[in-house]
Amino acid sequence: MRYPFIWVVAFACTIPIVCHCQDPLQDPQTVDKVSGFPTRLLDKISGQDATLQRQLTRQTEKYLARLARKEQKLKARLYRLDSAKAASLYTQDPQLQYQRLSQQLRQDSATTVRSMGPEYLPYADSLKGMLAFLNKNPQVVNSNPALAAQMQSSLTQFQQLQTRLQDADAIKQFVQNRKAQIQQYLSQYTNLPPGIGSVFKGYNQEAYYYAEQVRQYRQMLNDPGKMLQTALGLLRNVPAFTTFMKQNGFLAGLLSVPAGYGTDQGLVGLQSRDQVSAIINGQVGQGGSAGAAAMQGSLDAAQQDITKMQNKLSSLGGGSGDMDMPNFTPNHQRTRTIFQRLEYGMNLQTQQSYYLFPTTIDIGISVGYKISDKSTAGIGVSYKTGWGNSFQHIQVSSQGAGLRSFIDIKAKKSFYVTGGFEYNYQPIASSTKINDPLNWTRSGLIGISKIVSMKTRFFKSTKIQLLWDFLSYYQEPQQQPIKFRVGYNF
């Protein structure tokens, strides 16, 4: 058995597949009505698709402009190095090439979807099928003419977004091909000037981040949401919708569904599971006691061949058609929006009573901006609550507020180096004016933080901090220099 995996494929393909199908006696034109369909979903789809389309177009234009500047700079340096050879690489003006791509993306208003991209998006396929089905059968939800027009508008908007993603995938492929051409051209030089290498590295980084940006938009398109899940759950109970998806889904165009699929007539002539098992056992039994060992050896050899092919693909720069392995450490925050990079948190800090001040608890809230995967900077405010001097003398009071700033830089694993600067307002008995400089103290903090990830609905992580206030020795009255804080990020 030289190709044992053929037997495995044959065995899998001949297993009878039982699925829920429409009763052949039922009239295919009869469509049941659905109650409780979330009609607000159509407005949400139109608004979300329009927003994603604008963002994708704007981001693509920005990346193309950056790539054009990088290549124009690279062109100037290569011409200074060897103008005759560089002319073979730049048969066209790179600025015009990227401008043409940007213009085509902006002006493309087609609604024909030729490809779903490098990977199948099940929810996007289901969403498109749902909109197309409702557009042809608006009476399933409501016979209101305004709702029917809204269904058509949602379907058109969704198809335009898919067209934009098609264009973005084509641009991404162009950039990857262009990068490969430049890399092949530069490989003929053994010693390149440092400036050329750094410019090409910048081009390579922009190409990688654009591919990641397109991948994130594809993931957002495939995010179902609760309303879509509810709508699909209701429509799956309608036999006409199941039949429609089998005939019009994206997979139906790739894998044609034979007539009578899933019925008893469609299974005529197929071998049963027992028959296939008997054939395999008969083939193995011909080898005697060593038959099973021989099959296992063939399977191991096939697995080794697959591993070699995977290693070869990895050495060429990627493991799949949509992967572009970077030769640098990427910053995954670059492809996120500003709001996606924000991190909200709160923390608590206690302080013992001293001088005329009672025991206090500082409650702080903060918002951080992730500069990179390893660093976060942010600002915050705090409120100081007094609890008296002892358990026998508990008295809740307001003891001031504070302004904070901080930065966290990852050191190792879940440990971070933390720094910060704070202004704390705590009025003393002799002065209660907020603008009195005696009421404000400065704190300079440095220390370590440990961030532990949490898988809860509200909190993403727990943050434990041990900080040293190196400005506490200049405060009047002096406060404790060591601060311990426990917080949560959400």
C-alpha positions as CSV (number, residue, x, y, z in Angstrom):
1,M,0.0,0.0,0.0
2,R,2.1,2.8,-1.3
3,Y,-0.5,5.5,-0.7
4,P,-2.4,4.6,2.5
5,F,-4.1,7.9,2.8
6,I,-6.1,7.2,-0.3
7,W,-7.8,4.4,1.6
8,V,-8.5,6.8,4.5
9,V,-10.1,9.3,2.1
10,A,-12.1,6.6,0.4
11,F,-13.3,5.3,3.7
12,A,-14.4,8.7,4.9
13,C,-16.2,9.5,1.6
14,T,-18.2,6.3,1.6
15,I,-19.6,6.8,5.1
16,P,-23.3,7.5,4.7
17,I,-24.2,11.0,5.8
18,V,-27.6,11.6,7.3
19,C,-28.9,15.1,7.3
20,H,-32.1,16.9,7.8
21,C,-33.7,17.5,4.5
22,Q,-37.0,18.8,3.2
23,D,-39.7,16.3,2.8
24,P,-40.0,15.6,-0.9
25,L,-43.8,15.5,-0.5
26,Q,-43.7,19.1,0.8
27,D,-44.3,21.9,-1.7
28,P,-40.9,23.6,-2.1
29,Q,-42.7,26.9,-2.8
30,T,-44.3,26.9,0.6
31,V,-42.4,29.1,3.0
32,D,-43.2,29.2,6.7
33,K,-43.4,32.4,8.5
34,V,-41.1,33.3,11.4
35,S,-42.2,35.0,14.5
36,G,-39.9,37.0,16.7
37,F,-37.4,37.8,13.9
38,P,-35.1,40.7,15.1
39,T,-35.9,43.2,12.4
40,R,-33.4,45.7,14.0
41,L,-30.7,43.4,12.7
42,L,-31.1,44.8,9.2
43,D,-30.3,48.4,10.4
44,K,-27.3,47.1,12.4
45,I,-26.0,45.1,9.3
46,S,-26.3,48.2,7.1
47,G,-24.6,50.5,9.6
48,Q,-21.8,48.1,10.5
49,D,-21.1,47.2,6.9
50,A,-20.9,50.8,5.8
51,T,-18.6,51.6,8.7
52,L,-16.3,48.7,8.0
53,Q,-16.2,49.6,4.3
54,R,-15.2,53.2,5.0
55,Q,-12.5,52.1,7.5
56,L,-11.1,49.4,5.2
57,T,-10.9,51.9,2.3
58,R,-9.3,54.6,4.5
59,Q,-6.8,52.2,6.0
60,T,-5.9,50.7,2.6
61,E,-5.2,54.2,1.2
62,K,-3.0,55.0,4.1
63,Y,-0.9,51.8,3.8
64,L,-0.6,52.3,0.0
65,A,0.6,55.8,0.5
66,R,3.2,54.6,3.0
67,L,4.3,51.8,0.7
68,A,4.6,54.2,-2.2
69,R,6.9,56.5,-0.1
70,K,9.0,53.6,1.0
71,E,9.5,52.2,-2.5
72,Q,10.1,55.7,-4.0
73,K,12.9,56.1,-1.4
74,L,14.2,52.7,-2.2
75,K,14.2,53.5,-5.9
76,A,16.3,56.6,-5.4
77,R,18.9,54.7,-3.5
78,L,19.0,51.8,-5.9
79,Y,19.5,54.1,-8.8
80,R,22.4,55.7,-7.1
81,L,23.9,52.3,-6.5
82,D,23.4,51.0,-10.1
83,S,21.0,52.8,-12.4
84,A,21.2,50.3,-15.2
85,K,20.2,47.3,-13.0
86,A,17.6,49.4,-11.1
87,A,15.9,50.2,-14.4
88,S,15.0,46.5,-14.8
89,L,13.2,46.6,-11.5
90,Y,11.4,49.8,-12.0
91,T,9.8,49.5,-15.5
92,Q,6.8,51.6,-14.1
93,D,6.6,54.5,-11.7
94,P,5.9,53.0,-8.3
95,Q,4.0,56.0,-7.2
96,L,1.5,55.7,-10.1
97,Q,1.1,51.9,-9.4
98,Y,0.0,52.5,-5.8
99,Q,-2.2,55.4,-6.8
100,R,-3.9,53.3,-9.4
101,L,-4.6,50.6,-6.8
102,S,-6.0,53.2,-4.4
103,Q,-8.2,54.7,-7.1
104,Q,-9.6,51.3,-8.2
105,L,-10.5,50.4,-4.6
106,R,-12.3,53.7,-4.1
107,Q,-14.3,53.6,-7.3
108,D,-15.2,49.9,-7.2
109,S,-19.0,49.7,-6.7
110,A,-19.6,46.2,-7.9
111,T,-21.6,43.7,-5.9
112,T,-20.4,40.5,-7.5
113,V,-18.5,38.3,-5.1
114,R,-16.1,36.1,-6.9
115,S,-14.1,34.7,-3.9
116,M,-14.4,34.6,-0.2
117,G,-10.7,35.0,0.2
118,P,-8.0,32.7,1.6
119,E,-10.3,31.1,4.2
120,Y,-14.0,30.2,4.4
121,L,-16.1,32.5,6.6
122,P,-19.1,30.5,7.8
123,Y,-21.0,33.3,9.4
124,A,-20.4,35.7,6.6
125,D,-21.7,33.0,4.2
126,S,-24.7,32.4,6.4
127,L,-25.4,36.2,6.7
128,K,-25.3,36.6,2.9
129,G,-27.5,33.6,2.4
130,M,-30.0,34.9,5.0
131,L,-30.2,38.4,3.3
132,A,-30.6,36.8,-0.1
133,F,-33.3,34.5,1.1
134,L,-35.2,37.2,2.9
135,N,-34.9,39.4,-0.2
136,K,-36.6,36.8,-2.3
137,N,-39.1,35.8,0.5
138,P,-39.9,39.0,2.5
139,Q,-43.2,37.4,3.6
140,V,-41.2,35.1,6.0
141,V,-40.7,38.0,8.3
142,N,-43.2,40.7,7.4
143,S,-45.1,41.8,4.3
144,N,-44.3,45.4,4.9
145,P,-42.9,47.0,1.6
146,A,-40.5,49.3,3.6
147,L,-39.0,46.2,5.3
148,A,-38.5,44.5,1.9
149,A,-36.6,47.6,0.6
150,Q,-34.5,47.5,3.8
151,M,-33.6,43.9,3.1
152,Q,-32.5,44.8,-0.4
153,S,-30.4,47.7,0.9
154,S,-28.7,45.5,3.6
155,L,-27.9,42.8,1.0
156,T,-26.4,45.4,-1.4
157,Q,-24.4,46.9,1.4
158,F,-23.0,43.6,2.5
159,Q,-22.1,42.6,-1.1
160,Q,-20.2,45.9,-1.5
161,L,-18.3,45.2,1.7
162,Q,-17.3,41.8,0.4
163,T,-16.2,43.4,-2.9
164,R,-14.0,45.7,-0.9
165,L,-12.5,42.8,0.9
166,Q,-11.8,41.1,-2.5
167,D,-10.1,44.3,-3.7
168,A,-8.1,44.4,-0.4
169,D,-7.0,40.8,-0.9
170,A,-5.9,41.5,-4.4
171,I,-3.9,44.6,-3.2
172,K,-2.3,42.4,-0.4
173,Q,-1.3,39.9,-3.1
174,F,0.2,42.6,-5.3
175,V,2.2,43.9,-2.3
176,Q,3.5,40.5,-1.4
177,N,4.5,39.8,-5.1
178,R,6.2,43.2,-5.3
179,K,8.1,42.5,-2.0
180,A,9.3,39.2,-3.5
181,Q,10.5,41.0,-6.6
182,I,12.4,43.5,-4.6
183,Q,13.9,40.8,-2.4
184,Q,15.0,38.8,-5.3
185,Y,16.6,41.8,-6.9
186,L,18.5,42.7,-3.7
187,S,19.7,39.1,-3.3
188,Q,22.2,39.6,-6.2
189,Y,24.2,42.0,-4.0
190,T,26.4,40.5,-1.3
191,N,27.1,43.8,0.5
192,L,24.3,46.3,0.4
193,P,24.6,49.8,1.9
194,P,22.9,50.1,5.3
195,G,20.4,52.6,4.1
196,I,18.9,50.3,1.4
197,G,18.5,47.5,3.9
198,S,16.7,49.7,6.4
199,V,14.3,51.1,3.8
200,F,13.4,47.6,2.5
201,K,12.9,46.5,6.1
202,G,10.4,49.3,6.6
203,Y,8.6,48.3,3.4
204,N,8.5,44.7,4.6
205,Q,6.9,45.9,7.9
206,E,4.3,48.0,6.2
207,A,3.4,45.0,4.0
208,Y,3.0,42.7,6.9
209,Y,0.9,45.1,8.9
210,Y,-1.4,45.7,6.0
211,A,-2.0,41.9,5.6
212,E,-2.8,41.8,9.3
213,Q,-5.2,44.7,9.0
214,V,-7.1,42.9,6.2
215,R,-7.2,39.7,8.2
216,Q,-8.7,41.6,11.2
217,Y,-11.4,43.1,9.0
218,R,-12.3,39.6,7.7
219,Q,-12.6,38.5,11.3
220,M,-14.9,41.4,12.2
221,L,-17.1,40.5,9.2
222,N,-17.3,36.9,10.4
223,D,-18.3,38.0,14.0
224,P,-21.9,36.8,14.4
225,G,-23.3,38.8,17.3
226,K,-26.3,37.8,19.3
227,M,-28.9,39.1,17.0
228,L,-27.5,37.3,14.0
229,Q,-27.3,34.1,15.9
230,T,-30.9,34.5,17.0
231,A,-32.0,35.2,13.4
232,L,-30.2,32.2,12.0
233,G,-31.5,30.0,14.7
234,L,-35.1,31.0,13.7
235,L,-34.5,30.6,10.0
236,R,-32.9,27.2,10.4
237,N,-36.3,25.9,11.4
238,V,-37.6,26.9,8.0
239,P,-37.1,24.0,5.5
240,A,-37.1,26.4,2.6
241,F,-34.1,28.3,4.1
242,T,-32.2,25.1,4.5
243,T,-32.8,24.2,0.9
244,F,-31.9,27.7,-0.3
245,M,-28.5,27.6,1.6
246,K,-27.7,24.2,0.1
247,Q,-28.3,25.5,-3.4
248,N,-27.0,29.1,-3.1
249,G,-24.4,29.1,-0.3
250,F,-20.8,29.8,-1.2
251,L,-19.8,26.1,-0.7
252,A,-22.6,25.1,-3.1
253,G,-20.6,26.9,-5.8
254,L,-17.5,25.0,-5.0
255,L,-19.0,21.6,-4.3
256,S,-22.1,20.9,-6.4
257,V,-24.8,19.1,-4.4
258,P,-26.1,16.1,-6.4
259,A,-29.8,15.6,-6.9
260,G,-31.5,13.6,-4.2
261,Y,-28.8,14.4,-1.7
262,G,-29.6,13.1,1.7
263,T,-32.5,11.0,0.6
264,D,-32.7,7.2,0.4
265,Q,-32.5,7.4,-3.4
266,G,-29.3,9.4,-3.1
267,L,-27.6,6.6,-1.1
268,V,-28.3,3.8,-3.7
269,G,-25.0,2.2,-4.9
270,L,-22.9,3.5,-2.0
271,Q,-21.0,0.9,0.1
272,S,-22.0,0.7,3.7
273,R,-19.6,1.1,6.6
274,D,-19.5,-2.6,7.2
275,Q,-18.6,-3.4,3.6
276,V,-15.7,-0.9,3.6
277,S,-14.4,-2.3,6.9
278,A,-14.6,-5.8,5.4
279,I,-12.5,-4.7,2.4
280,I,-9.9,-3.1,4.5
281,N,-9.7,-6.1,6.9
282,G,-9.3,-8.4,3.9
283,Q,-6.5,-6.3,2.5
284,V,-4.7,-6.2,5.9
285,G,-5.3,-9.9,6.5
286,Q,-3.5,-10.9,3.3
287,G,-0.3,-9.7,4.9
288,G,-0.7,-12.1,7.8
289,S,0.4,-11.0,11.3
290,A,2.6,-8.3,9.8
291,G,-0.3,-6.7,7.9
292,A,-1.2,-4.2,10.5
293,A,2.4,-3.3,11.2
294,A,3.0,-2.7,7.5
295,M,0.0,-0.4,7.3
296,Q,1.2,1.5,10.4
297,G,4.6,1.8,8.8
298,S,3.1,3.2,5.6
299,L,1.1,5.7,7.6
300,D,4.2,6.8,9.5
301,A,6.0,7.3,6.2
302,A,3.2,9.4,4.8
303,Q,3.2,11.5,7.9
304,Q,7.0,12.1,7.5
305,D,6.5,13.2,3.9
306,I,3.8,15.7,5.0
307,T,6.1,17.0,7.7
308,K,8.9,17.5,5.2
309,M,6.5,19.4,2.9
310,Q,5.4,21.7,5.8
311,N,9.0,22.4,6.7
312,K,9.8,23.3,3.1
313,L,6.8,25.7,2.9
314,S,7.9,27.3,6.2
315,S,11.4,27.8,4.8
316,L,10.0,29.6,1.8
317,G,8.3,32.1,4.0
318,G,4.9,30.8,5.1
319,G,2.8,27.9,5.9
320,S,-0.4,28.9,4.0
321,G,-1.4,31.1,1.2
322,D,-2.5,33.8,3.6
323,M,0.6,33.8,5.9
324,D,3.6,36.0,5.4
325,M,6.1,35.2,8.1
326,P,7.8,38.4,9.3
327,N,11.6,38.6,9.8
328,F,11.0,41.1,12.7
329,T,9.0,41.1,16.0
330,P,5.6,42.5,15.0
331,N,3.6,45.0,17.1
332,H,0.1,43.6,16.9
333,Q,-1.3,46.9,18.4
334,R,-0.6,48.7,15.2
335,T,-3.4,47.1,13.3
336,R,-6.0,47.9,16.0
337,T,-8.1,51.0,16.3
338,I,-7.6,53.6,19.1
339,F,-10.5,52.3,21.1
340,Q,-9.3,48.7,20.7
341,R,-6.0,49.7,22.2
342,L,-7.5,51.3,25.3
343,E,-7.4,49.4,28.6
344,Y,-9.6,50.4,31.5
345,G,-8.7,49.6,35.1
346,M,-9.3,50.3,38.8
347,N,-7.2,49.7,41.9
348,L,-7.2,50.0,45.7
349,Q,-4.5,51.2,48.1
350,T,-4.7,51.4,51.9
351,Q,-2.6,53.7,54.1
352,Q,-2.3,53.7,57.8
353,S,-3.2,56.7,59.9
354,Y,-0.4,59.2,60.7
355,Y,-0.3,62.6,62.3
356,L,-3.7,64.1,62.0
357,F,-4.8,62.0,59.1
358,P,-6.9,58.8,59.5
359,T,-6.6,55.4,57.9
360,T,-7.5,55.9,54.2
361,I,-8.3,53.8,51.2
362,D,-7.4,55.2,47.8
363,I,-9.8,54.1,45.0
364,G,-8.3,54.8,41.6
365,I,-9.6,54.4,38.0
366,S,-7.4,54.6,35.0
367,V,-7.3,54.3,31.2
368,G,-4.2,53.0,29.5
369,Y,-3.1,53.1,25.9
370,K,-1.2,50.1,24.6
371,I,1.8,51.5,22.8
372,S,2.9,48.0,21.9
373,D,2.4,44.5,23.0
374,K,4.9,45.0,25.8
375,S,4.2,48.6,27.0
376,T,1.2,50.6,28.2
377,A,0.9,54.2,29.2
378,G,-2.0,55.9,30.8
379,I,-3.6,58.4,33.1
380,G,-6.1,58.2,36.0
381,V,-7.7,59.8,39.0
382,S,-8.2,58.7,42.6
383,Y,-10.4,59.4,45.5
384,K,-9.2,59.1,49.1
385,T,-11.7,57.9,51.7
386,G,-11.0,58.1,55.4
387,W,-12.1,55.4,57.9
388,G,-11.0,56.8,61.2
389,N,-8.1,55.9,63.5
390,S,-9.1,52.4,64.7
391,F,-11.8,49.8,64.7
392,Q,-13.2,51.5,67.9
393,H,-13.3,54.9,66.1
394,I,-14.6,54.2,62.6
395,Q,-15.6,57.4,60.8
396,V,-16.1,57.6,57.0
397,S,-14.9,60.9,55.6
398,S,-13.6,62.5,52.4
399,Q,-9.8,62.9,52.6
400,G,-8.9,64.2,49.1
401,A,-8.3,63.2,45.5
402,G,-5.4,62.7,43.1
403,L,-4.2,62.8,39.5
404,R,-2.1,60.0,38.2
405,S,0.0,58.9,35.3
406,F,1.8,55.6,34.7
407,I,3.7,53.4,32.3
408,D,4.1,49.6,32.4
409,I,6.9,47.9,30.4
410,K,7.0,44.1,30.2
411,A,10.1,42.6,31.8
412,K,9.6,38.9,31.8
413,K,6.5,36.7,31.4
414,S,3.8,38.3,33.6
415,F,6.1,40.8,35.4
416,Y,6.3,44.5,34.4
417,V,8.4,47.4,35.4
418,T,6.1,50.2,36.5
419,G,6.7,53.9,36.8
420,G,4.5,56.9,37.5
421,F,4.0,60.4,38.6
422,E,1.1,61.6,40.8
423,Y,-0.3,64.7,42.4
424,N,-2.3,64.0,45.5
425,Y,-4.7,66.6,47.2
426,Q,-5.2,66.0,50.9
427,P,-6.2,69.2,52.8
428,I,-4.7,69.9,56.2
429,A,-6.5,71.5,59.1
430,S,-4.9,74.9,58.7
431,S,-5.9,75.2,55.0
432,T,-8.9,73.8,53.1
433,K,-8.3,75.7,49.8
434,I,-7.8,73.4,46.8
435,N,-5.3,75.9,45.2
436,D,-3.1,76.0,48.3
437,P,0.2,74.3,47.4
438,L,0.5,72.9,50.9
439,N,-2.5,70.6,50.2
440,W,-0.8,69.1,47.1
441,T,2.0,66.5,47.4
442,R,4.0,65.0,44.6
443,S,4.7,61.3,44.3
444,G,7.3,59.6,42.0
445,L,6.7,55.9,41.8
446,I,8.8,53.0,40.5
447,G,8.4,49.3,41.1
448,I,7.1,46.0,39.7
449,S,3.7,44.8,38.7
450,K,2.4,41.3,38.1
451,I,-0.5,40.9,35.7
452,V,-2.5,37.7,35.9
453,S,-5.0,37.0,33.1
454,M,-8.6,36.2,34.1
455,K,-11.3,34.5,32.0
456,T,-14.3,36.3,33.4
457,R,-17.1,38.2,31.9
458,F,-16.1,41.6,33.2
459,F,-12.4,41.5,34.3
460,K,-9.6,40.7,31.9
461,S,-6.7,40.6,34.3
462,T,-5.6,41.2,37.9
463,K,-2.8,43.7,38.6
464,I,-0.7,43.5,41.7
465,Q,1.8,46.4,42.3
466,L,4.6,47.0,44.7
467,L,5.8,50.6,44.4
468,W,8.4,52.8,45.9
469,D,7.6,56.5,46.3
470,F,11.1,58.1,46.0
471,L,9.6,61.6,46.5
472,S,8.0,60.7,49.8
473,Y,11.0,61.9,51.7
474,Y,10.4,65.4,50.5
475,Q,6.7,65.5,51.5
476,E,5.4,67.4,54.5
477,P,4.1,65.6,56.4
478,Q,6.0,62.6,55.0
479,Q,3.9,59.7,53.9
480,Q,4.9,56.0,53.8
481,P,7.3,55.3,50.9
482,I,6.2,51.8,50.1
483,K,2.8,51.4,48.4
484,F,0.9,48.2,47.7
485,R,-2.0,48.3,45.2
486,V,-4.4,45.6,43.9
487,G,-6.4,46.3,40.8
488,Y,-8.4,44.9,37.9
489,N,-8.4,45.6,34.2
490,F,-11.5,45.3,32.1
